[in-house]
């Protein structure tokens, strides 16, 4: 009986020692990860990240994601990234807010409205750093301030267009009474068919579309050069709760994105090829994807050549513009919209 | 009197139940307002934006009514033409079915390019949706007349035209209203699709899209309620016309109800 008890005691001690050893092993792994930094050392199990895109289907602006995926930058950062698409563009922010995605691409106006509505979403890096929205005419038609008066202009009825168009009209000495604004679902065929005189869009989409369809350059009246604030259109954003719980993964993601973006800027043709290989059913021609990406690249780095870095000024200017058209009651402190804390250290 | 009260009260209770279930879902599953608002929040948003929405709703009603009338007339005409000979029916019927298999959204953009940004493409879209159930219902009514009745009319020397006017056409009235009621519920959808694809200035669909982009979810749902109300209102109007146009149906119902009571 005594021998049996002694055996049981020894067995219990052995099990306890084994458990303690396993626990020690876990904590030593954590220490290593923390010490070396998740951005450079891949942990044994990659962190799963769900990334939501701002549009309902694949498009070439996903190129930095694809490059980071294909070139192993995410893997090196210890991330397993899955890309998802919202049911409609306006739901991109909601998908982030509900936690269905952890990180994502959204428009800067989405971020302002999300902050205004108290949604747990915060911008963590610029995708583009400059405003590439403008007015476009079909090839051969003038795209000047003088040409705007009396014209039929198409828009998507979105907040960005509503916020930016008054600046351009004011620069031209006009008001919305001097033009006919029509709300459309897809502007390119209407512009090319001559059903609208001017179209509002971003250069990467409209210019690429016109080039793809006609082989000719459209007329471009860039808003930032004609009275509108020079603020970014798209940003990387994240669910604040997820980012608080996964700060290293968030920083690792942005590190990988920074590397991938720079590579895609330096190697545009290869970047487009990688995108088309990853999404062979993307539905656009190579000519369109190349024209779009090459156009977008011009707006990704800031004036100093830096990527992703946000400023107080960009958020204040956008907030003021949205307040000016009555879509925002009050502009929040810039820090409520964004943080640069997850960006790679310069 | 009691029947009338019951006829009004039961649908109201039914709608109230829908709102109750909606509200319960929001509360039980703790749905965030930016995902879906409670009925109260949606109605409040509708009330807050009523000054803007009221004229836009009138535009949508106008598009719906014009398109519905065009679609209904087209449906009746097609059904009458198809009822004349099997060859005509064989030629037209497949086209009708094909027209409904084409996603409306796919033809909406080309329609705008062809017809412009005004009310015309919206009318065409509504008519596109409405004419099919009307045509099929009326055709069924015209084709399924009591054979004995037809034989009797012919035996009494009735011409083709008189048989059509006095026997076939009355037989198609009830099916016609079945088709009209189906069309009435879908008609507003056509108008909204038309507004979404292209509109001069603001529209109900455009307002909804802007509200959606601004994450103003209660306003999005408020507009949805308004669109639904337009559809229901139009359906009820068709039911009212049906009661006036086919009094025998209501009378027989009353008799049945009385005999039961």
HADDOCK unambig.tbl for C-alpha pairs under 7 A between the chains (distance, minus, plus):
assign (segid A and resid 90 and name CA) (segid B and resid 212 and name CA) 5.87 0.50 0.50
assign (segid A and resid 90 and name CA) (segid B and resid 213 and name CA) 4.93 0.50 0.50
assign (segid A and resid 94 and name CA) (segid B and resid 35 and name CA) 6.90 0.50 0.50
assign (segid A and resid 113 and name CA) (segid B and resid 214 and name CA) 5.83 0.50 0.50
assign (segid A and resid 113 and name CA) (segid B and resid 215 and name CA) 6.35 0.50 0.50
assign (segid A and resid 157 and name CA) (segid B and resid 206 and name CA) 6.41 0.50 0.50
assign (segid A and resid 157 and name CA) (segid B and resid 210 and name CA) 5.94 0.50 0.50
assign (segid A and resid 158 and name CA) (segid B and resid 210 and name CA) 5.51 0.50 0.50
assign (segid A and resid 158 and name CA) (segid B and resid 213 and name CA) 6.38 0.50 0.50
assign (segid A and resid 159 and name CA) (segid B and resid 210 and name CA) 6.68 0.50 0.50
assign (segid A and resid 159 and name CA) (segid B and resid 213 and name CA) 6.77 0.50 0.50
assign (segid A and resid 159 and name CA) (segid B and resid 214 and name CA) 6.91 0.50 0.50
assign (segid A and resid 181 and name CA) (segid B and resid 200 and name CA) 6.58 0.50 0.50
assign (segid A and resid 181 and name CA) (segid B and resid 201 and name CA) 6.14 0.50 0.50
assign (segid A and resid 182 and name CA) (segid B and resid 198 and name CA) 6.80 0.50 0.50
assign (segid A and resid 182 and name CA) (segid B and resid 199 and name CA) 5.56 0.50 0.50
assign (segid A and resid 182 and name CA) (segid B and resid 200 and name CA) 4.41 0.50 0.50
assign (segid A and resid 182 and name CA) (segid B and resid 201 and name CA) 5.55 0.50 0.50
assign (segid A and resid 183 and name CA) (segid B and resid 198 and name CA) 5.29 0.50 0.50
assign (segid A and resid 183 and name CA) (segid B and resid 199 and name CA) 5.15 0.50 0.50
assign (segid A and resid 183 and name CA) (segid B and resid 200 and name CA) 6.30 0.50 0.50
assign (segid A and resid 183 and name CA) (segid B and resid 201 and name CA) 6.66 0.50 0.50
assign (segid A and resid 184 and name CA) (segid B and resid 196 and name CA) 6.91 0.50 0.50
assign (segid A and resid 184 and name CA) (segid B and resid 197 and name CA) 5.21 0.50 0.50
assign (segid A and resid 184 and name CA) (segid B and resid 198 and name CA) 4.13 0.50 0.50
assign (segid A and resid 184 and name CA) (segid B and resid 199 and name CA) 6.55 0.50 0.50
assign (segid A and resid 185 and name CA) (segid B and resid 196 and name CA) 6.48 0.50 0.50
assign (segid A and resid 185 and name CA) (segid B and resid 197 and name CA) 4.64 0.50 0.50
assign (segid A and resid 185 and name CA) (segid B and resid 198 and name CA) 6.28 0.50 0.50
assign (segid A and resid 190 and name CA) (segid B and resid 113 and name CA) 6.30 0.50 0.50
assign (segid A and resid 195 and name CA) (segid B and resid 113 and name CA) 6.53 0.50 0.50
